[in-house]
Amino acid sequence: MVATPLLALWRHEDARAAVVDFLPTSTIAVLAMIAKPMREAKSCLLLTAIKRRGKTVPNPPTTRACFDTLLVGEPRYFCETWERGLEDWLNIEFARTSTAVVKHPFQGEGLCLEINGAMSHRGFVCPLRAQNLLVTRYRVTISYVQCSVEHMNGGASVAYAILSGPGAPTSLDDHDTAIDDIIAGPRFRLNDHGTISLVWFYRIEDCNDMHTLVEVVEPDTPYIVDATFNHESVNSCFGTTDVSVTFNGNMWTAGGLPVMFNPLSSIHLYNWSPGISQIGRIEIWSERAAPSQVWRSPFYDH
């Protein structure tokens, strides 16, 4: 093999150490496939990366253990702009009485998913295709056109945009509902006095709860919900959430809302009751949790 300048440089430990600071773990994992000098340096490279990132070298330092150590705390980012339509989303609703279409523009800007009809806690789901994820931030733009109680019992809500754990459905064969394992997310709710509020829906202890973010909201108005999750520790599933809502040049905030973490596994979009909702841009930030992370449901402690 020709000793290219890159391969010659790679043989020097100080050069490898400088390069590894800029590489995500997924890239480090495939370097050994490129050339023999990179394969020969794999073990040293992993140990160097662990030390330079302030982590503890596993004992024994097997390749798998080193990669798992590097992955902990590494950021991940998910973004949905609807440019590809519903390509990445699965419709798992029970009754096929609802319609959904990607529309342009969304309130004069960008694309959105418009859901028309009731889905009864099942709807469109996107699996995030990674294990042991700890959510750190979530931002979504939602709007509603209509929300009613026609033929429904137990209130009316539309535009659910819920982050869920592994217990929520991600296939057509799964008969659970999205709220069986929620982490948190927004929705519009029709109140007893006839107004519609924007609420933050979340799981705490053995039940689901909610907090009103904006008491009275208007139809055909985009509300940007931005939530930052503050995790307590690797030995706890508890934390808090700081949520801001931006609309029409105004901002409402709510801090210190409780949250109980399960591994972030999917996001669910649906209407509970008859109505028309619109879901715009979705962004989710997360990181790989430690293997010893304590989750809300002991079943997921792996």
VOZAPA-148372 format. One record per residue (C-alpha): residue in three letters; z, y, x; residue number from 1. Coordinates in nm, 3 decimals, always signed. Layout:
  kolgu        Z        Y        X  numar
    ALA        Z        Y        X    NUM
...
This chain:
  kolgu        Z        Y        X  numar
    MET   +0.000   +0.000   +0.000      1
    VAL   -0.087   +0.348   +0.127      2
    ALA   +0.222   +0.550   +0.222      3
    THR   +0.156   +0.853   +0.006      4
    PRO   +0.366   +1.166   +0.063      5
    LEU   +0.562   +1.086   -0.255      6
    LEU   +0.653   +0.734   -0.143      7
    ALA   +0.736   +0.852   +0.206      8
    LEU   +0.965   +1.116   +0.062      9
    TRP   +1.124   +0.859   -0.171     10
    ARG   +1.254   +0.661   +0.127     11
    HIS   +1.494   +0.946   +0.211     12
    GLU   +1.824   +0.925   +0.024     13
    ASP   +1.877   +1.301   +0.006     14
    ALA   +1.534   +1.348   -0.151     15
    ARG   +1.599   +1.073   -0.408     16
    ALA   +1.934   +1.228   -0.493     17
    ALA   +1.776   +1.567   -0.558     18
    VAL   +1.506   +1.418   -0.780     19
    VAL   +1.740   +1.202   -0.986     20
    ASP   +1.926   +1.510   -1.113     21
    PHE   +1.618   +1.603   -1.318     22
    LEU   +1.536   +1.259   -1.458     23
    PRO   +1.655   +1.116   -1.790     24
    THR   +1.785   +0.760   -1.782     25
    SER   +1.475   +0.629   -1.963     26
    THR   +1.260   +0.755   -1.673     27
    ILE   +1.490   +0.615   -1.406     28
    ALA   +1.465   +0.276   -1.579     29
    VAL   +1.089   +0.252   -1.525     30
    LEU   +1.065   +0.392   -1.171     31
    ALA   +1.096   +0.044   -1.021     32
    MET   +0.768   -0.051   -1.188     33
    ILE   +0.567   +0.216   -1.008     34
    ALA   +0.585   +0.107   -0.643     35
    LYS   +0.775   -0.121   -0.404     36
    PRO   +0.970   +0.160   -0.228     37
    MET   +1.101   +0.273   -0.565     38
    ARG   +1.194   -0.085   -0.657     39
    GLU   +1.378   -0.128   -0.328     40
    ALA   +1.579   +0.190   -0.392     41
    LYS   +1.673   +0.104   -0.750     42
    SER   +2.033   -0.002   -0.690     43
    CYS   +2.109   +0.291   -0.462     44
    LEU   +1.939   +0.527   -0.705     45
    LEU   +2.152   +0.410   -0.999     46
    LEU   +2.476   +0.447   -0.804     47
    THR   +2.372   +0.790   -0.680     48
    ALA   +2.287   +0.904   -1.032     49
    ILE   +2.621   +0.783   -1.170     50
    LYS   +2.819   +0.963   -0.900     51
    ARG   +2.619   +1.286   -0.920     52
    ARG   +2.672   +1.298   -1.296     53
    GLY   +3.049   +1.262   -1.258     54
    LYS   +3.072   +0.913   -1.407     55
    THR   +3.264   +0.605   -1.296     56
    VAL   +3.072   +0.324   -1.129     57
    PRO   +3.113   +0.009   -1.344     58
    ASN   +3.275   -0.302   -1.205     59
    PRO   +3.073   -0.509   -1.139     60
    PRO   +2.786   -0.261   -1.086     61
    THR   +2.515   -0.468   -1.251     62
    THR   +2.187   -0.300   -1.339     63
    ARG   +2.260   -0.323   -1.712     64
    ALA   +2.610   -0.183   -1.672     65
    CYS   +2.482   +0.105   -1.459     66
    PHE   +2.217   +0.197   -1.713     67
    ASP   +2.475   +0.183   -1.995     68
    THR   +2.701   +0.413   -1.794     69
    LEU   +2.420   +0.662   -1.736     70
    LEU   +2.321   +0.665   -2.102     71
    VAL   +2.667   +0.773   -2.222     72
    GLY   +2.658   +1.143   -2.308     73
    GLU   +2.283   +1.173   -2.254     74
    PRO   +2.138   +1.404   -2.520     75
    ARG   +1.884   +1.297   -2.781     76
    TYR   +1.681   +1.521   -3.011     77
    PHE   +1.505   +1.445   -3.340     78
    CYS   +1.276   +1.695   -3.512     79
    GLU   +1.077   +1.663   -3.835     80
    THR   +0.825   +1.934   -3.917     81
    TRP   +0.621   +1.722   -4.165     82
    GLU   +0.303   +1.771   -3.961     83
    ARG   +0.243   +1.394   -3.985     84
    GLY   +0.334   +1.375   -4.351     85
    LEU   +0.557   +1.085   -4.452     86
    GLU   +0.441   +0.863   -4.166     87
    ASP   +0.793   +0.800   -4.029     88
    TRP   +0.971   +0.783   -4.365     89
    LEU   +1.031   +0.486   -4.592     90
    ASN   +1.070   +0.524   -4.969     91
    ILE   +1.350   +0.290   -5.079     92
    GLU   +1.425   +0.432   -5.425     93
    PHE   +1.507   +0.194   -5.711     94
    ALA   +1.293   +0.345   -5.988     95
    ARG   +0.942   +0.458   -5.904     96
    THR   +0.964   +0.752   -6.144     97
    SER   +0.975   +1.023   -5.881     98
    THR   +0.698   +1.186   -5.687     99
    ALA   +0.705   +1.334   -5.340    100
    VAL   +0.443   +1.530   -5.151    101
    VAL   +0.425   +1.725   -4.828    102
    LYS   +0.335   +2.082   -4.918    103
    HIS   +0.215   +2.389   -4.732    104
    PRO   +0.342   +2.652   -4.709    105
    PHE   +0.718   +2.613   -4.755    106
    GLN   +0.846   +2.945   -4.891    107
    GLY   +0.560   +3.115   -4.708    108
    GLU   +0.611   +2.935   -4.377    109
    GLY   +0.569   +2.581   -4.242    110
    LEU   +0.563   +2.252   -4.432    111
    CYS   +0.813   +2.080   -4.657    112
    LEU   +0.873   +1.759   -4.847    113
    GLU   +0.889   +1.835   -5.218    114
    ILE   +1.074   +1.575   -5.427    115
    ASN   +1.025   +1.582   -5.804    116
    GLY   +1.249   +1.356   -6.013    117
    ALA   +1.574   +1.159   -5.980    118
    MET   +1.635   +0.894   -5.715    119
    SER   +2.001   +0.795   -5.779    120
    HIS   +2.127   +0.794   -5.420    121
    ARG   +1.817   +0.625   -5.283    122
    GLY   +1.504   +0.794   -5.163    123
    PHE   +1.334   +0.870   -4.835    124
    VAL   +1.496   +0.740   -4.518    125
    CYS   +1.408   +0.776   -4.150    126
    PRO   +1.587   +0.535   -3.913    127
    LEU   +1.670   +0.707   -3.584    128
    ARG   +1.601   +0.388   -3.386    129
    ALA   +1.889   +0.409   -3.140    130
    GLN   +2.235   +0.255   -3.125    131
    ASN   +2.579   +0.407   -3.073    132
    LEU   +2.471   +0.767   -3.133    133
    LEU   +2.728   +1.042   -3.179    134
    VAL   +2.589   +1.339   -3.375    135
    THR   +2.659   +1.678   -3.216    136
    ARG   +2.450   +1.921   -3.421    137
    TYR   +2.236   +1.917   -3.736    138
    ARG   +2.008   +2.189   -3.874    139
    VAL   +1.798   +2.162   -4.191    140
    THR   +1.624   +2.403   -4.427    141
    ILE   +1.648   +2.318   -4.797    142
    SER   +1.553   +2.482   -5.126    143
    TYR   +1.549   +2.388   -5.491    144
    VAL   +1.314   +2.475   -5.775    145
    GLN   +1.498   +2.301   -6.059    146
    CYS   +1.818   +2.103   -6.117    147
    SER   +1.916   +1.958   -6.456    148
    VAL   +2.146   +1.702   -6.621    149
    GLU   +1.886   +1.550   -6.851    150
    HIS   +1.965   +1.179   -6.909    151
    MET   +2.226   +1.186   -6.635    152
    ASN   +2.600   +1.125   -6.628    153
    GLY   +2.844   +1.249   -6.366    154
    GLY   +2.691   +1.587   -6.287    155
    ALA   +2.365   +1.695   -6.128    156
    SER   +2.263   +1.740   -5.765    157
    VAL   +1.934   +1.772   -5.577    158
    ALA   +1.812   +1.813   -5.219    159
    TYR   +2.050   +1.568   -5.053    160
    ALA   +1.982   +1.571   -4.677    161
    ILE   +2.243   +1.325   -4.551    162
    LEU   +2.316   +1.190   -4.204    163
    SER   +2.421   +0.827   -4.239    164
    GLY   +2.580   +0.543   -4.046    165
    PRO   +2.464   +0.180   -4.012    166
    GLY   +2.592   +0.087   -4.358    167
    ALA   +2.330   +0.299   -4.538    168
    PRO   +2.001   +0.135   -4.642    169
    THR   +1.703   +0.148   -4.407    170
    SER   +1.475   -0.112   -4.567    171
    LEU   +1.331   -0.205   -4.903    172
    ASP   +1.542   -0.522   -4.906    173
    ASP   +1.869   -0.332   -4.864    174
    HIS   +2.040   -0.272   -5.200    175
    ASP   +2.309   -0.035   -5.071    176
    THR   +2.285   +0.338   -5.141    177
    ALA   +2.278   +0.632   -4.903    178
    ILE   +2.633   +0.738   -4.988    179
    ASP   +2.776   +0.399   -4.886    180
    ASP   +2.803   +0.516   -4.525    181
    ILE   +2.753   +0.890   -4.507    182
    ILE   +2.856   +1.111   -4.218    183
    ALA   +2.772   +1.450   -4.366    184
    GLY   +2.499   +1.674   -4.504    185
    PRO   +2.413   +1.945   -4.760    186
    ARG   +2.305   +1.931   -5.123    187
    PHE   +2.267   +2.164   -5.423    188
    ARG   +2.511   +2.096   -5.709    189
    LEU   +2.504   +2.211   -6.073    190
    ASN   +2.854   +2.328   -6.166    191
    ASP   +3.031   +2.293   -6.500    192
    HIS   +2.978   +2.663   -6.576    193
    GLY   +2.603   +2.638   -6.531    194
    THR   +2.559   +2.790   -6.183    195
    ILE   +2.426   +2.602   -5.883    196
    SER   +2.614   +2.591   -5.552    197
    LEU   +2.523   +2.475   -5.203    198
    VAL   +2.784   +2.224   -5.088    199
    TRP   +2.859   +2.028   -4.772    200
    PHE   +2.899   +1.659   -4.853    201
    TYR   +3.101   +1.440   -4.614    202
    ARG   +3.307   +1.126   -4.571    203
    ILE   +3.682   +1.145   -4.514    204
    GLU   +3.931   +0.857   -4.517    205
    ASP   +3.829   +0.615   -4.797    206
    CYS   +3.616   +0.847   -5.011    207
    ASN   +3.340   +1.105   -5.009    208
    ASP   +3.431   +1.471   -5.052    209
    MET   +3.258   +1.810   -5.056    210
    HIS   +3.313   +2.173   -4.962    211
    THR   +3.132   +2.465   -5.126    212
    LEU   +2.932   +2.663   -4.872    213
    VAL   +2.766   +2.916   -5.106    214
    GLU   +2.912   +2.954   -5.455    215
    VAL   +2.594   +3.072   -5.631    216
    VAL   +2.246   +3.003   -5.493    217
    GLU   +1.904   +3.107   -5.615    218
    PRO   +1.597   +2.889   -5.677    219
    ASP   +1.289   +2.914   -5.455    220
    THR   +1.503   +3.041   -5.168    221
    PRO   +1.522   +2.864   -4.830    222
    TYR   +1.876   +2.799   -4.707    223
    ILE   +1.911   +2.713   -4.338    224
    VAL   +2.216   +2.492   -4.289    225
    ASP   +2.332   +2.463   -3.927    226
    ALA   +2.627   +2.232   -3.849    227
    THR   +2.803   +2.178   -3.516    228
    PHE   +3.016   +1.864   -3.486    229
    ASN   +3.329   +1.871   -3.270    230
    HIS   +3.436   +1.524   -3.166    231
    GLU   +3.804   +1.459   -3.098    232
    SER   +3.788   +1.188   -2.830    233
    VAL   +3.653   +0.845   -2.741    234
    ASN   +3.974   +0.700   -2.888    235
    SER   +3.926   +0.866   -3.227    236
    CYS   +3.666   +0.872   -3.504    237
    PHE   +3.795   +1.208   -3.627    238
    GLY   +3.661   +1.555   -3.568    239
    THR   +3.566   +1.882   -3.733    240
    THR   +3.243   +2.049   -3.836    241
    ASP   +3.152   +2.419   -3.823    242
    VAL   +2.877   +2.502   -4.071    243
    SER   +2.672   +2.819   -4.114    244
    VAL   +2.421   +2.897   -4.389    245
    THR   +2.152   +3.160   -4.342    246
    PHE   +1.942   +3.295   -4.632    247
    ASN   +1.776   +3.626   -4.720    248
    GLY   +1.916   +3.785   -4.405    249
    ASN   +2.274   +3.684   -4.491    250
    MET   +2.504   +3.432   -4.327    251
    TRP   +2.796   +3.234   -4.470    252
    THR   +3.022   +3.026   -4.247    253
    ALA   +3.279   +2.751   -4.292    254
    GLY   +3.479   +2.621   -3.996    255
    GLY   +3.701   +2.323   -3.930    256
    LEU   +3.564   +2.096   -4.205    257
    PRO   +3.679   +1.736   -4.152    258
    VAL   +3.443   +1.463   -4.040    259
    MET   +3.482   +1.095   -3.962    260
    PHE   +3.222   +0.957   -3.725    261
    ASN   +3.022   +0.638   -3.753    262
    PRO   +2.718   +0.568   -3.533    263
    LEU   +2.438   +0.801   -3.642    264
    SER   +2.166   +0.566   -3.766    265
    SER   +1.945   +0.739   -4.023    266
    ILE   +1.883   +1.045   -4.238    267
    HIS   +1.835   +1.022   -4.615    268
    LEU   +1.654   +1.268   -4.844    269
    TYR   +1.665   +1.243   -5.223    270
    ASN   +1.761   +1.394   -5.559    271
    TRP   +2.047   +1.238   -5.753    272
    SER   +1.950   +1.396   -6.086    273
    PRO   +1.622   +1.521   -6.237    274
    GLY   +1.492   +1.824   -6.055    275
    ILE   +1.263   +1.956   -5.786    276
    SER   +1.387   +2.003   -5.431    277
    GLN   +1.220   +2.101   -5.105    278
    ILE   +1.320   +1.987   -4.757    279
    GLY   +1.181   +2.187   -4.467    280
    ARG   +1.231   +2.154   -4.092    281
    ILE   +1.495   +1.901   -3.981    282
    GLU   +1.660   +1.896   -3.637    283
    ILE   +1.928   +1.657   -3.514    284
    TRP   +2.104   +1.662   -3.178    285
    SER   +2.308   +1.360   -3.069    286
    GLU   +2.426   +1.176   -2.762    287
    ARG   +2.487   +0.816   -2.662    288
    ALA   +2.853   +0.733   -2.728    289
    ALA   +3.068   +0.537   -2.488    290
    PRO   +3.075   +0.158   -2.551    291
    SER   +3.448   +0.193   -2.623    292
    GLN   +3.401   +0.470   -2.881    293
    VAL   +3.623   +0.426   -3.188    294
    TRP   +3.425   +0.457   -3.513    295
    ARG   +3.538   +0.504   -3.872    296
    SER   +3.444   +0.147   -3.964    297
    PRO   +3.586   -0.109   -3.718    298
    PHE   +3.286   -0.329   -3.788    299
    TYR   +3.075   -0.086   -3.583    300
    ASP   +3.301   -0.083   -3.274    301
    HIS   +3.037   -0.218   -3.036    302
